[in-house]
């Protein structure tokens, strides 16, 4: 089962960047990443957020008003 993200940090390191990911139980995973790897992570996050935004935009204001009237 996936754990809930609690906190993360990205700090410069000698070999790139240190990415520290902590879950809600306090357990942490520390990884070294290159600039290019962090860039790819950022691009994928943006793609996922854009897709969510597009899905939300597909619901027109009229559809939202109709669903509220049905309640």
C-alpha positions in Angstrom: 0.0 0.0 0.0 1.3 3.5 -0.8 2.3 5.7 2.0 1.2 9.4 2.3 3.8 12.0 1.5 4.5 14.2 4.5 7.5 16.3 3.4 10.3 16.5 0.9 13.4 18.5 0.4 15.8 19.0 -2.5 19.3 20.3 -1.6 22.4 20.7 -3.7 25.0 18.0 -3.3 28.5 17.3 -4.7 27.1 14.8 -7.2 23.9 16.7 -8.1 21.1 17.0 -5.7 19.9 15.2 -2.6 16.2 14.4 -2.7 14.8 13.5 0.7 11.2 12.1 0.8 9.5 11.6 4.1 6.2 9.8 4.7 3.6 10.4 7.4 5.2 7.9 9.7 8.5 9.7 9.6 10.3 7.2 7.5 12.6 8.8 5.0 14.1 7.9 1.6 17.2 9.8 0.5 18.2 9.7 -3.2 20.9 11.4 -5.3 19.6 12.9 -8.5 21.1 14.8 -11.4 19.8 18.1 -12.7 18.3 16.2 -15.7 16.5 13.7 -13.5 15.0 16.5 -11.4 14.0 18.2 -14.6 12.2 15.1 -15.8 10.4 14.7 -12.5 9.3 18.4 -12.7 8.0 17.9 -16.3 6.0 14.8 -15.3 4.5 16.6 -12.3 3.4 19.4 -14.6 1.9 16.9 -17.1 -0.1 15.2 -14.4 -1.3 18.6 -13.0 -2.2 19.9 -16.5 -4.2 16.7 -17.2 -6.1 17.2 -13.9 -6.8 20.8 -14.8 -8.0 19.8 -18.3 -10.4 17.2 -16.8 -11.8 19.9 -14.4 -12.2 22.3 -17.3 -14.3 19.8 -19.2 -17.1 20.3 -16.7 -18.9 23.4 -17.9 -20.5 25.9 -15.5 -24.0 24.8 -16.7 -23.2 21.2 -15.8 -22.2 22.3 -12.3 -25.4 24.3 -11.8 -27.5 21.4 -13.1 -25.9 18.9 -10.6 -26.5 21.4 -7.8 -30.1 21.7 -8.7 -30.6 17.9 -8.6 -29.5 17.8 -4.9 
